[in-house]
Amino acid sequence: MAVCGLDFGTSNTTLGRVDGGEPVLVPLEGEAVTLPSAIFFPPSGEEAIGRAAIRAYLDGQPGRLMRGLKSALGRPLLDETTPVGRVRLTFRQVIGRYVAAVKRRAEEAAGLPFDAVVLGRPVHFVDDDAAGDASAEAALRDIAGAAGFREVSFEFEPIAAALDYERSLGREETALIADIGGGTSDFTVVRLGPARRSRLDRSGDVLANDGVRVGGTDFDRLLSLRHVMPLLGFGSPSGRKGLDVPSAPFHDLSTWSTINRLYAREARRDVLEIRRDAARPDLVDRLLAVLEAERGHALLMDVEDAKVALAGQDASGVDLGWIEPGLVARLARPDLVGATASLAERLAACATACIAKAGLGPDSIDAVFLTGGSTRLAHARAAITAVAPAARVVEGDTFGSVGTGLAMEAHRRYGGAALRLTA
């Protein structure tokens, strides 16, 4: 039986397997082992996924782009429909098509069919909602089964990252694993080391798990709302004294999973009503231009690019000249920090809580292992590492550690080996 580990992420996806005794990530798009979690539906014909989906959209091909699919799990949005081509599909069906396409690509690249999968999952799909969390896992299990996996099980994403990290260790240590992904952030406190790898039962090595529904897409959203959406009318006064224009369209336009709502005829009609009541209709005209061109994803991609740029340089910007000549949102690093400081604080609070759940103090953590794209943001990274100031900071494979660890866990569960590290 061929087995694999699948890290279906909010922003990117990887799939790994064990080959010749070593975990490897399978190429999913050309030679690339990471695949953007995006799907593009043309008016007719087969949908595109990954970079090809984003390229089709940015090239102006007619159709519908969808990103941030994983964030629908555990929410009513999962069964909300959206028009794609000549039909309407639920987010559940869209995710199903994406996962099935990933499975097919991986099987073509590996030259064998994958029968069993260990799927990565966040510690909490949704915060403080046990029923929503169970519903999200059940939905993902059904989706994987419908895609053709005969055996489906789950592992917490930070535990999978811990397995990848443990391969490099030559001594025993207690580590805080921080996986800061696109939609959620997850933490594990775990004992690791070469002497522990051969133990049949590793459950005692996992001291605590915790997580919060904060990820890179939330940084995009707040940066957009603070510094880009005001140029399109967000926060501007309406004609009614003391009131601003309604904020809902701007929140939808700043959230990957809800952008497509704004392309519906009813949503555009609502924005036209907002314009009629606005004290600055010229600003709302810019919003209407985005909706008429169906370029909401392009706008948020530019915000995301500016966020990433500010991780390594002092200033960046979002060129909005395609909306109105000369229009630009100029950004500096303090703008990013100021807009998203609350998110960094939530990450630190969750990491601190995880250490406390383990019954340890900050000085008991030997290493902080970082993986996930948002660990590149200096203020988010600093907030996490500050909770264990004496610990070594270890860089993981930003987008590959979880998938690699899931491949190892899949081999252990389904490949005959009994060794497992699990909560």
C-alpha positions in Angstrom: 0.0 0.0 0.0 1.4 3.4 -1.0 1.1 6.0 1.7 1.6 9.8 1.9 1.4 12.8 4.1 -0.7 15.8 2.8 -0.3 19.3 4.2 -3.3 21.1 2.7 -2.6 24.6 3.7 -4.5 27.9 3.5 -1.8 29.4 1.3 0.3 26.4 0.1 0.1 22.6 -0.2 2.7 19.9 0.0 2.6 16.1 -0.3 5.3 13.9 1.0 6.2 10.2 1.0 9.1 8.0 2.2 11.4 6.9 -0.6 14.4 4.7 0.2 13.9 5.2 3.9 14.0 9.0 3.6 11.0 11.5 3.6 10.7 13.5 0.4 8.3 16.0 -0.9 6.7 15.1 -4.3 6.8 17.6 -7.1 3.3 19.0 -7.7 3.8 21.6 -10.4 6.8 21.1 -12.6 9.8 20.6 -10.3 8.1 22.7 -7.5 7.2 20.7 -4.4 5.0 23.5 -3.0 1.7 24.3 -4.7 -0.3 27.4 -4.0 -3.7 26.5 -2.7 -5.6 28.2 -5.5 -8.0 27.0 -8.2 -9.2 28.8 -11.3 -12.5 27.9 -13.1 -12.8 29.0 -16.7 -16.2 29.4 -18.2 -15.9 25.9 -19.7 -13.3 23.2 -19.6 -11.0 21.9 -16.9 -10.0 24.0 -13.9 -6.4 25.0 -13.2 -4.7 24.8 -9.8 -1.6 26.3 -8.2 0.6 28.7 -10.0 -1.3 28.0 -13.3 -4.5 29.1 -11.6 -3.0 32.4 -10.4 -1.4 33.0 -13.8 -4.6 32.5 -15.7 -6.4 35.0 -13.4 -3.6 37.6 -13.6 -3.4 37.2 -17.4 -7.0 38.3 -17.5 -8.6 35.1 -18.7 -12.3 34.9 -18.1 -13.2 32.8 -15.1 -13.2 32.6 -11.3 -10.2 32.3 -9.0 -10.5 31.0 -5.5 -7.9 31.1 -2.7 -7.9 30.5 1.0 -10.0 27.5 0.6 -9.0 25.8 3.9 -10.4 28.7 5.9 -14.0 27.6 5.0 -13.6 24.4 7.1 -15.6 24.6 10.3 -17.6 27.6 9.1 -21.0 27.9 7.4 -19.1 29.2 4.4 -18.2 25.6 3.6 -21.6 24.9 2.2 -22.1 28.3 0.7 -22.3 28.2 -3.1 -20.4 30.4 -5.6 -20.8 30.5 -9.4 -18.0 28.9 -11.3 -18.4 28.6 -15.0 -21.9 27.6 -15.8 -22.6 26.0 -12.4 -22.7 26.8 -8.7 -20.4 24.8 -6.4 -20.1 24.8 -2.6 -16.7 25.5 -1.0 -16.8 21.8 0.0 -17.0 20.8 -3.6 -14.3 23.2 -4.6 -11.9 21.9 -1.9 -12.7 18.4 -3.1 -11.7 19.2 -6.7 -8.5 20.8 -5.5 -7.5 17.9 -3.2 -8.4 15.3 -6.0 -6.2 17.2 -8.4 -3.3 17.3 -6.0 -3.6 13.5 -5.5 -3.6 12.9 -9.2 -0.5 15.1 -9.7 1.4 13.4 -6.9 0.6 10.0 -8.2 1.8 10.9 -11.7 5.0 12.3 -10.3 5.7 9.4 -8.0 4.5 6.7 -10.4 2.2 5.0 -8.0 -1.3 5.3 -6.5 -1.6 6.6 -2.9 -4.1 4.6 -0.9 -3.5 6.0 2.6 -2.9 9.5 3.8 -2.1 11.3 7.0 -3.6 14.8 6.7 -2.2 17.7 8.7 -4.6 19.6 10.7 -4.4 22.7 13.0 -4.8 22.1 16.7 -8.0 24.1 16.3 -9.7 24.7 13.0 -11.9 27.3 14.8 -11.3 28.9 18.2 -13.4 27.9 21.2 -15.8 25.8 19.2 -15.5 22.0 19.7 -18.4 21.2 17.5 -17.1 23.4 14.6 -13.7 21.8 15.1 -15.1 18.2 14.8 -17.2 19.2 11.8 -14.1 20.6 10.0 -12.1 17.4 10.5 -15.1 15.3 9.5 -15.6 17.4 6.3 -11.9 17.1 5.4 -12.0 13.3 6.0 -15.0 13.0 3.7 -13.2 15.1 1.1 -10.1 13.0 1.2 -12.1 9.8 0.9 -14.0 11.2 -2.1 -10.7 12.1 -3.7 -9.7 8.4 -3.6 -7.9 7.8 -0.3 -9.0 4.5 1.2 -7.3 5.2 4.6 -7.5 8.7 6.1 -6.1 9.8 9.5 -4.9 13.1 11.0 -1.9 14.6 12.8 -1.5 18.0 14.3 0.7 20.1 12.1 3.2 21.2 14.7 3.7 17.6 15.8 4.5 16.8 12.1 7.0 19.7 12.1 8.5 18.3 15.3 9.2 15.0 13.5 11.0 16.8 10.8 13.1 18.8 13.3 14.0 15.7 15.3 15.9 14.2 12.4 18.6 16.9 12.8 19.1 16.5 16.6 22.1 14.9 18.1 21.0 15.5 21.7 17.9 15.5 23.8 16.0 18.8 24.2 12.6 20.2 25.0 11.4 22.3 22.1 8.6 24.7 21.4 7.4 24.1 17.8 5.8 27.1 16.2 3.9 26.6 12.9 2.6 30.0 11.7 0.6 29.2 8.6 -1.7 31.1 6.3 -4.8 30.6 8.3 -3.9 29.2 11.7 -0.9 29.3 14.1 -0.1 26.1 16.1 2.3 25.3 18.9 3.6 22.1 20.5 5.9 21.6 23.5 7.7 18.3 23.0 10.7 16.3 24.1 12.8 15.3 21.2 16.2 13.5 20.7 18.0 10.6 19.1 17.3 8.2 22.0 13.6 8.9 21.8 13.2 8.1 18.1 13.2 4.4 18.6 10.6 4.3 21.3 7.4 2.5 20.5 5.2 4.9 22.5 6.0 8.6 22.1 2.7 10.0 23.5 4.5 11.0 26.8 6.9 13.1 24.8 4.1 15.5 23.7 3.7 17.8 26.7 1.1 20.3 25.3 -0.6 21.5 22.1 -2.3 24.8 21.5 -3.4 26.9 18.6 -5.2 30.0 17.5 -7.0 31.0 14.3 -4.5 33.6 13.3 -2.3 33.3 10.2 -0.7 35.1 7.3 -4.1 35.9 5.7 -5.1 37.8 8.8 -2.0 40.0 8.4 -3.0 40.6 4.8 -6.5 41.5 5.9 -5.6 44.0 8.6 -2.9 45.6 6.4 -5.4 46.0 3.6 -8.1 47.5 5.9 -5.8 49.9 7.5 -3.8 51.2 4.5 -5.5 50.3 1.2 -9.3 50.1 1.7 -9.5 53.7 2.9 -8.4 54.8 -0.6 -11.5 52.9 -1.8 -13.9 54.5 0.7 -13.5 52.4 3.8 -14.1 54.6 6.9 -15.3 57.6 4.8 -18.4 59.5 5.9 -21.8 58.7 4.5 -24.3 61.5 3.8 -26.0 60.6 7.1 -24.5 62.7 9.8 -22.2 60.9 12.2 -22.1 57.6 10.2 -19.5 56.1 8.0 -20.3 54.1 4.8 -21.0 50.4 5.5 -17.9 48.4 6.1 -18.9 44.9 5.0 -17.7 45.1 1.3 -14.3 46.3 2.4 -13.9 43.4 4.9 -15.0 40.9 2.1 -12.5 42.5 -0.3 -9.7 42.1 2.3 -10.5 38.4 3.0 -9.3 35.7 0.6 -12.3 33.4 1.0 -15.0 36.1 0.6 -13.8 38.2 -2.3 -16.0 36.3 -4.8 -19.1 37.3 -2.8 -18.6 40.9 -4.2 -19.0 39.8 -7.8 -22.6 38.8 -7.3 -25.1 41.1 -8.9 -26.8 41.8 -5.5 -23.4 42.8 -3.9 -22.7 45.3 -6.7 -26.2 46.7 -6.3 -25.5 47.2 -2.5 -22.2 49.0 -3.3 -24.1 51.3 -5.7 -26.5 52.2 -2.9 -23.4 52.9 -0.7 -22.1 55.2 -3.4 -25.4 57.1 -3.5 -25.3 57.8 0.2 -21.5 58.5 0.4 -20.1 61.9 1.1 -17.1 60.9 -1.0 -18.7 59.0 -4.0 -15.4 59.4 -5.8 -13.7 57.0 -3.4 -16.5 54.4 -3.7 -16.1 54.7 -7.5 -12.7 53.1 -7.0 -14.3 50.2 -5.2 -16.7 49.8 -8.0 -13.9 49.7 -10.5 -12.3 46.8 -8.7 -15.6 44.9 -8.6 -16.4 45.6 -12.3 -13.0 44.3 -13.3 -13.3 41.4 -10.8 -9.8 42.2 -9.7 -10.2 41.8 -6.0 -7.8 38.9 -5.8 -5.2 40.8 -7.7 -5.5 43.7 -5.2 -5.1 41.4 -2.2 -2.2 39.7 -3.9 -0.5 43.1 -4.2 -1.1 43.7 -0.5 0.4 40.3 0.3 3.4 41.1 -1.8 3.9 44.4 0.0 3.6 42.6 3.3 6.3 40.1 2.3 8.5 42.9 1.0 8.3 44.8 4.3 9.7 41.7 6.0 13.0 42.5 4.4 13.0 46.2 3.6 11.8 49.4 5.2 9.3 50.6 2.6 7.0 49.2 -0.1 3.7 50.0 -1.7 0.6 48.9 -3.5 0.3 50.3 -7.0 -3.3 51.1 -7.7 -2.7 52.9 -11.0 -4.9 50.4 -12.8 -7.8 51.7 -10.7 -6.9 55.4 -11.1 -3.8 56.9 -12.6 -1.2 57.8 -10.0 -3.0 56.1 -7.1 -0.7 54.2 -4.8 -0.8 53.1 -1.2 2.7 53.8 0.3 3.7 51.5 3.1 6.6 51.5 5.6 7.5 48.7 8.0 6.0 50.6 11.0 2.7 50.6 9.1 2.7 46.8 8.9 3.7 46.5 12.6 1.0 49.0 13.7 -1.7 47.4 11.7 -1.0 43.8 12.9 0.5 44.2 16.4 -2.6 42.7 17.9 -2.0 39.5 15.9 1.6 39.2 17.0 0.4 39.6 20.6 -2.1 36.8 20.1 0.6 34.5 18.8 2.8 35.3 21.9 -0.1 34.7 24.2 -0.9 31.3 22.6 2.8 30.2 22.8 3.0 31.3 26.4 -0.2 29.3 27.2 1.2 26.2 25.5 4.3 26.3 27.6 2.2 26.7 30.7 0.0 23.8 29.7 3.1 21.7 29.5 3.8 22.6 33.2 7.0 24.3 32.3 8.5 27.8 32.6 10.1 29.7 29.7 13.6 28.7 30.9 12.8 25.0 30.4 12.5 25.5 26.6 15.8 24.6 24.9 14.8 25.5 21.3 12.1 27.3 19.5 11.6 25.7 16.1 9.9 28.0 13.5 8.1 26.9 10.4 5.4 28.5 8.2 5.5 31.6 6.0 4.5 34.2 8.6 7.6 33.4 10.8 9.3 35.6 8.2 7.6 38.7 9.6 10.0 40.2 12.1 7.5 41.4 14.7 5.6 38.1 14.7 8.8 36.1 15.0 10.1 38.4 17.8 6.8 38.0 19.7 7.1 34.2 19.6 10.7 33.9 20.4 10.4 36.3 23.3 8.3 33.8 25.2 11.4 31.6 25.7 14.2 34.2 25.6 17.0 31.8 26.5 16.1 29.2 23.9 17.9 28.6 20.6 16.0 29.8 17.6 15.9 27.1 14.8 14.8 27.8 11.3 12.7 25.0 9.7 11.8 24.5 6.1 9.3 27.4 5.8 6.8 25.5 3.6 8.1 22.0 3.8 8.6 20.9 7.4 5.0 19.9 8.0 4.7 17.9 4.8 7.9 16.1 5.5 6.8 15.2 9.0 3.5 14.0 7.8 5.2 11.7 5.3 7.2 10.2 8.1 4.1 9.7 10.2 2.2 8.1 7.3 5.0 5.6 6.8 4.9 4.8 10.5 1.2 4.3 10.6 0.6 2.5 7.4 4.1 1.3 6.3 4.6 -1.3 9.0 6.8 0.6 11.5 5.3 1.1 15.0 7.1 4.3 16.0 4.8 7.2 16.4 4.9 10.7 17.9 1.4 11.8 18.6 -0.7 13.7 21.1 
